[in-house]
Amino acid sequence: MPRQARLIPPGVVVHIVSRFVNSEFRICDSNARDDYLLRLGTVAERTDWEIIHFAVMSTHIHLVGVSGEQDLEGFMKALHTGAAQWLNRQQNRHGPVFSNRPTTVICGDRTGGYVIAYVSNNPGRAGLVETAQQSTWTSHGLYLDPCSAPAWLNVERGLELAGFSASEKGRRGFDDFVNSLRREPRNDALSERALPSLRRKAREKVGAPVELGVPVVDMSESGLVSAVSLVTRVDVPVRPRGHFSLEDVLMLVAGELSLAPAGLRSRNRRRELCAGRRVAVLVWVRYLNRPSSEIASYLGISTSAASGLLHRRPDACRALQPVAERVVAKLIAS
């Protein structure tokens, strides 16, 4: 089953981490780094996302951006497809280059500057340099030299998020700010290590097993980054992932439509029974993310027939959607 697109609202700061398969060293020299940045600039100029910071490391890549209306998957696919092919050609390799999808974390209003400093200090945490200014693997040096930054890198926006002006004094202050955090350890709230526990806690808070969106981090009173919530668009229905039986679904559908459950599993093709079967398939496949083959077998129809109930009459599915949503709500509440 295809994965859901990540729901990132426009206009927020997003920390994106892409890792190479098996943490292999794939960016091994300045040529590889320069090629990646050239591709990043080309893609950035074609999208409504703003890139405000980066760190191109040997085993992984950090990007900090301000989201636009375009979905993240499209942006990253355009960037990494060509980058992966180039790396494989240069290194005489075959197969996947990037490991899974990038990790994404939305940064709260008070966190943008911290995240930029965190990314700047990545080479220092790896033991490669003492200060961020000594490394050419990040965009930190471009923040300090206003003439060297490419047009697609919005340095002024990054300085603003960190609380500094684009003046010479502001850039020096930014450098001091980044260096003041160079001893900060790796923060799991900004990486994929914390995501399973964050999502579990959010589901417990919601009180229902649902699919959730992208983690959000912000500064706590102690000054550290802490996870505060998960987000999703209000117009996207939640997708329960609990243990629901086919019998429960059929009983609730029959009750909503005043039908006999046995009739839904019969070969009778009366219009109201076909509508009931369509609701059952809609609930099981689209709302509960279960295989269509399961509901097809239970109803005594073929998998292709179940698929046809979903796709051949989209107008009928839309008309029955409120019934399906009531069934899902009752399943969650039971």
N, C-alpha and C positions, 0 to 999 in steps of 0.2 A: 504494500500500500504506500502511495507517495506521502512524503512528509509534508506537514503543514508549513506554509510560509511563516516566517517570524514576523510578529506584529510589532513593528517599531513606528511610533508616531513621528511625523516630521518635526524638525526643529529641535531635536534633543542631541546631546553629546553621547556618542557611542564608542566604547572601547572594543576593538576587534582584534582577536588573536588567531592567527593561522599557523598551524604547526605542520612540519613535514613528517611524512610517514616514518614511524619508528624513531622519531627525533634525530634523523640523519642530518649530517652536515651537507646541505645542498647549496647554500650561498657561501661559497668558499673564497671568493676574491672580489675585488672592486668591480670587475667586469659583470659578474652576476648581479651584484647589487645595483649597478648602474642600469642594467637592462630592466630589472624589476621596477625601478623608479621611473624609467622612461615609459613603461607600460602603465604604471599607476597614474602618471600625469596624463597620458592619452585618454584613459578611461575616465579620470576625474573631470576632464574638460567636456565629456559627453554626458555627464550625469548632473543631477541637481543636488548631489551630496557635496559637502565641503570637506576637504582633507585639511586637518590642522596640525597633525603631528605624525611621525612614524619612527619606527626602529626596525631596520632590516637586519636581523640576526642570522647566524648560521643555521640554526635549527627551527626558528620560528620568526614570525613577523607580527609586529604591533602596528595597528593603525588607530588613530583617534580622529573621528569625523563628526560632522553635524549632519544628521539625517535629512534627506529630502523626501519627496513623494515616491520616488522610485524604490522598489523593493531591494533589500540588501542582497538577496540571492542573485538577482540579475547583475548587480554591480560587481560582486565578487567573482561570478562565473566569467564575466567578460575579462576580468583582470587575470585570473588564475589559469584559465585554459591555455592562453598563449604563453604565460610564464612557465607552466609545467612542460609544455612542448619544447620550449627553448632550452630549459635545464636538461631535459632528457637528451636532446640532440648534442648539446655541448659536452655532456658527461657520458655519452654512449650508454644510456640507460633506457629501460622500458618500464612501463607500468605507472601506477598512481604516484604522484609527487606529494600532494597535500593530504593530510590525515583528516577525514570526515569534513564536516562543515566548520567554519570558523566559530570560535567562542565569541559571543557578543554580550556586553553588559552596558545598560543605559546608566549614564552618570547623572546624579542629581545636580541641582543648581550650585551647590557648594563644593562639588567634587571635581569639576573640570580641570582646575589648576593642579590639584593633587595628581590626577591621572596623567597629565602632561609631564609633570616632574617624575612620576613613577616610570613612564616610558623612557624619558631622557636618561634615567639612572640605570636602565637595563644593562648596558655594557659594564657598568661598575659592579652591579650585583653578580655578574658573571666573572668578575675578577680580571677583566680585560684592561680597564683603565682605573685611575683614581677619581677623576672628576668627569662629569658629562661633557665638558668642553673638549676633552682630549680625544673623544671618539668621533669618527666620521660615519658611524653606522646608524646614527639617529639624525633627526632634523634639528637637534638642539643648537648646533653651530649656525644653522640658517636663521634662527631666532636672534642671534647676536649680530649678524651681518645683514643689514637690510638690503644690500645689493645682490646677494647671492641666492636668495630664495626664489624658486620658480613661481610663475604666475598662478599655478594650480594649488599651491600651498598657502593657505590663509593664515599667515603668521600673526597678523594683527588680531584676528579673532582669538587665536590661542593666547596671545599676551593678555587680551581683555579678560578671558576666562580665568587666567591666573592672577588677575588683579593689577596688571601693569600696563603702562602706556607704551606706544611704539617709539618713544623718544630714546635717545642714547642712555639717559638715566634709567628709564624704564627697563631697557634691555639688560643693563647691569644688575638692576634689582631682580629681574627674572633669573639671571644666572646665579645670583646669591641664594635665591629661594630654592632653586633646584639643588644646589650644592648642600643646602641645609638639610635636605631629605635624602642625601646619598647613602646614609647608613640604614635607611628603612629596609626591613626584610621583605621578601616576597609576600604579597598580600593575596590570600586565597579568595577574598571577596571579589577580586578582579580577574580571576581565572576560572577554568572549568572545574577545578577541584571542589569548589564550594557549591556548584550548581545543584547536584542531587539533593543535598540537605536543604537548600533554599526552597526548591520546588516542593519537597516533602512538607516543610513547615508551612508554606503558603497553602497547600492543599488542606492541611489540618485546620488552618485559620478559616478557610472558606467553608469547611465542613462538608465537602463533597469531592469525590475523586474526579477532577476535571483537568483538561489540558490548559496550561497556563502560558503566559507570554515570556518576554525577555526580562531577566533580573534587573533591578534598579539598585544602585548603591548611592549612598550619600554620607556626609560627614556626621559622626556622632559627637556628643558633647566631649568625649575624650580626645577628639581630634583624629580618630582613625576612621577608615572607611568601613561602613557596616551595611549589610543588606537590609533593606526596609520593606520592599514589596515586590510584587510581580505584576506586569501589566498585560492587558489584552483589549482589543477593540470591543466596544459595547455592541456593535452590530454583528459580531461573529458569535454564533451560538456555542456554548460550552460543550465539550465532548466528554461525557462520563466514561470512566475506565474501570468501573467496579464490576462485580460478578453478578451479572443479570442473566436470567435464564430465558430461553425462547418461550417457554410456557408463560412466564410472567408478562412478556411483551404481548403475546397473543391475547391473553386474558384482558389486559388493559386496553388494547386496540378494540377488541370486541365490545368492551364496556363503553368506550367512548362513542362507538358507532351503533350501539344497540343491536349487535349481531351475536349469533351463536358462535363460540370459538370453533366448534366442530365444522361449521360451514366454511370457515377460512381455510381449513385443511382439506376440504372436499374438492371435487372436480367441477363443482357448480360454477358457471361463469356469469352469474347474475351481476349486474353493474355494481351494486352495493358491496358484494363480496370481493369483487376485483379491487374496489377502492380500499377495502380493509386490508387486502394483501399488499397493496401499494404502500399503505401507511406502515405496515409491519416491516417491509423491506427498507423503507425510508428510515425508520427508527434504528433498525439493526445495523445497517450499513453506514449511513451518513452521520447518524448521531452517536452511535455506540462504537463505531469503527471496527465492526466485526465482519468476517468474511461473508460474502453474498452466498457462497455455497452452503453455509450452515442454515441460513433462513430458507433457502430454496429447498434443501432436503427436508426440513421440518414441515414446510407447506406442501410438499409433494409435487413441486414443480422443478423444471430444469434451472441450472444456473443462468443460462442465457435468457430464460423467461423472467427470472428475478431481475437481471440487468435491464431487460426491456421495460419492466415496471418503473425503473428509475429514469431511463433515458429517452424512451420513445414518446412520452407525454409529459414534457417539462411543465406545461400549463397545469396538468392534473396534480403533479407533485407540489407545485406552488400553492394550489388551492387547499391541499391536504396538509401543508406544513404546520398550521396551527394545531391540528389534531396530533401530529407527531410530537410537537413540542410539549403538549399537555401530557402525553404518555411518558416522555422522558422525565418531566418534572415529577410525576408520580413515582417513577422508578427510583429516582434519587431520594425522594422523601420516604420511601418504604424501608 
